[in-house]
Amino acid sequence: AILSEPSTSLKPAHILVVDDVADIRALIASYLEQQPLLISFAADGLAALNQCQQQVFDLIIMDQQMPELDGFSAAKKIRELGCLCPILSLSADVFEDADKQLSALFNLTMTKPFSKQQLLQALAQLQSADGNDVTKAETVAVPALEQIDPPEDELLLEYRQSLPDYAERIIALDAAREHQALRRLLHQIKGTSACFGL
């Protein structure tokens, strides 16, 4: 008998996915494609803030380390707009400031890498919370799996093909002594590679 992954069904919703890495946005979209969701995307916190000023979302998935405006700052500004929808915090850094991550700005925190089932379960938990009041929502850290499900083959192939470009960028940033940009790029590669099971 073939064992299949337990399925989780989500309620219809409009979700904003905020991540500066296009590969992660594509991976999340592939994980959610069978769900009754309308998905919008933002490549950084500033773009997310602009979208939240123009439309209402039922749920936001927010990466933490991004250019322009990081996830914590973006979530703070989005809450100041009066947005009470649940916000799922994504982080590739298990050592980030826990108080910052588990603040009243976020309803749930999940560490990269995560599996499709972990993402679906986290979103289902947020949808089942009593109302949209962020102060009543349970804040829980979702542990990363040691072994994650392999992502869609096409996405994995595209990501693997992009890795030589990353190597060239690393060499260039190191030669130019742009240490902050190099640190940000390495953090991005670490989180993305882990999500793709590499």
Secondary structure as the mmCIF struct_conf table of DSSP 4:
data_model
#
loop_
_struct_conf.conf_type_id
_struct_conf.id
_struct_conf.beg_label_comp_id
_struct_conf.beg_label_asym_id
_struct_conf.beg_label_seq_id
_struct_conf.end_label_comp_id
_struct_conf.end_label_asym_id
_struct_conf.end_label_seq_id
HELX_LH_PP_P HELX_LH_PP_P1 GLU A 5 SER A 7
HELX_LH_PP_P HELX_LH_PP_P2 LEU A 10 PRO A 12
STRN STRN1 ALA A 13 VAL A 18
BEND BEND1 ASP A 20 ASP A 20
HELX_RH_AL_P HELX_RH_AL_P1 ALA A 22 LEU A 32
TURN_TY1_P TURN_TY1_P1 GLU A 33 GLN A 34
BEND BEND2 GLN A 35 PRO A 36
STRN STRN2 LEU A 37 ALA A 42
BEND BEND3 ALA A 43 ASP A 44
HELX_RH_AL_P HELX_RH_AL_P2 GLY A 45 GLN A 54
BEND BEND4 GLN A 55 GLN A 55
BEND BEND5 ASP A 58 ASP A 58
STRN STRN3 LEU A 59 ASP A 63
BEND BEND6 GLN A 64 GLN A 65
BEND BEND7 PRO A 67 LEU A 69
HELX_RH_AL_P HELX_RH_AL_P3 GLY A 71 GLU A 80
TURN_TY1_P TURN_TY1_P2 LEU A 81 GLY A 82
BEND BEND8 CYS A 85 CYS A 85
STRN STRN4 ILE A 87 SER A 91
BEND BEND9 ALA A 92 ALA A 92
TURN_TY1_P TURN_TY1_P3 VAL A 94 PHE A 95
BEND BEND10 GLU A 96 GLU A 96
HELX_RH_AL_P HELX_RH_AL_P4 ALA A 98 GLN A 101
TURN_TY1_P TURN_TY1_P4 LEU A 102 LEU A 102
BEND BEND11 SER A 103 SER A 103
TURN_TY1_P TURN_TY1_P5 ALA A 104 LEU A 105
BEND BEND12 ASN A 107 ASN A 107
STRN STRN5 LEU A 108 THR A 111
BEND BEND13 LYS A 112 PRO A 113
HELX_RH_AL_P HELX_RH_AL_P5 LYS A 116 SER A 128
BEND BEND14 ALA A 129 ASN A 132
TURN_TY1_P TURN_TY1_P6 VAL A 134 LYS A 136
BEND BEND15 ALA A 137 ALA A 137
STRN STRN6 ALA A 141 VAL A 142
HELX_LH_PP_P HELX_LH_PP_P3 PRO A 143 LEU A 145
BEND BEND16 GLU A 146 GLN A 147
HELX_LH_PP_P HELX_LH_PP_P4 ILE A 148 PRO A 150
HELX_RH_AL_P HELX_RH_AL_P6 ASP A 153 ALA A 175
TURN_TY1_P TURN_TY1_P7 ALA A 176 ARG A 177
HELX_RH_AL_P HELX_RH_AL_P7 HIS A 179 CYS A 195
TURN_TY1_P TURN_TY1_P8 PHE A 196 GLY A 197
#
